[in-house]
Amino acid sequence: MTVAEVLLAAVSILLTIQAIYSTALMLYAWEDEDKHARSKAPLDFDPPATRFTVLVPARDEEAVIQETMQRLVELD
């Protein structure tokens, strides 16, 4: 066996172990209703505390830029 084959086999084994571990964690979380409820996204959010800037690449976009900008303004 070459070094590349050994490395490929080792990576494959590690990824398989990681997949089994992730699956076990997901199944364990689904068993416990309290953990499942805590892992969900909140129903209401605090208002944003900071402002941000959106950079939109718009090279040669004359045909659709107005609609794109309107959609960005309407985002919540």
VOGU-3710 file (C-alpha; in Angstrom, 3 decimals, decimal comma):
1> mtvaevllaa> 0,000/0,000/0,000  1,212/3,463/-0,817  1,200/6,401/1,549  -1,702/7,967/-0,360  -3,826/4,830/0,051  -3,095/4,656/3,787  -3,937/8,347/4,170  -7,172/7,899/2,210  -8,151/4,902/4,347  -7,420/6,836/7,565
11> vsilltiqai> -9,482/9,838/6,442  -12,338/7,535/5,424  -12,320/5,842/8,824  -12,254/9,175/10,661  -15,143/10,545/8,595  -17,155/7,382/9,228  -16,572/7,682/12,984  -17,579/11,352/12,886  -20,774/10,523/10,953  -21,730/7,805/13,446
21> ystalmlyaw> -21,072/10,165/16,360  -23,178/12,957/14,790  -26,023/10,549/14,117  -25,930/9,296/17,705  -26,035/12,876/19,028  -29,008/13,751/16,833  -30,926/10,643/17,858  -30,167/11,240/21,544  -31,379/14,847/21,299  -34,615/13,730/19,667
31> ededkharsk> -35,320/11,225/22,443  -35,440/13,872/25,153  -38,363/16,260/24,582  -36,817/18,951/26,814  -33,574/18,969/24,815  -35,537/19,024/21,581  -37,538/22,038/22,743  -34,390/23,894/23,870  -32,670/23,313/20,530  -35,403/25,069/18,530
41> apldfdppat> -35,093/28,661/17,365  -36,879/31,245/19,528  -40,332/32,402/18,463  -39,547/36,083/18,988  -36,300/37,981/18,605  -34,902/41,110/20,205  -34,693/44,109/17,899  -31,272/44,471/16,289  -28,819/46,465/18,379  -26,399/47,279/15,593
51> rftvlvpard> -26,545/48,578/12,063  -24,860/47,043/9,089  -24,053/47,693/5,461  -24,926/45,418/2,560  -22,561/45,426/-0,403  -24,257/44,276/-3,592  -22,099/43,496/-6,619  -23,985/44,961/-9,569  -21,733/45,071/-12,600  -23,722/45,288/-15,844
61> eeaviqetmq> -27,027/44,705/-14,010  -29,030/47,640/-15,373  -31,989/45,440/-16,288  -32,602/44,072/-12,783  -30,895/46,434/-10,315  -34,056/48,372/-9,445  -35,918/45,215/-8,457  -32,885/43,924/-6,562  -32,589/47,160/-4,572  -36,328/47,156/-3,804
71> rlveld> -36,131/43,581/-2,500  -33,154/44,500/-0,300  -35,065/47,453/1,176  -38,046/45,203/1,943  -35,954/42,622/3,819  -36,821/42,245/7,493
//
